[in-house]
Amino acid sequence: MREVKRRAQTAIEYLLMLAMALILVAIALKAVVDTSKSLGESISNYTSVVRDRVIGNL
């Protein structure tokens, strides 16, 4: 009986650690996606400003 409980506890611990790892991966992916969106908007704004200045100097 002890062996069954030990195996069950090990399986539960494994599943909890797997869940934690997946949560951490999800958080990291969310951070990367948010950062890339922000960076894309910044680059778009910067290119618009540069284009306007170049056209204004012609």
Buried (B, 14 or more C-beta within 10 A) or exposed (E): EEEEEEEEEEEEEEEEEEEEEEEEEEEEEEEEEEEEEEEEEEEEEEEEEEEEEEEEEE
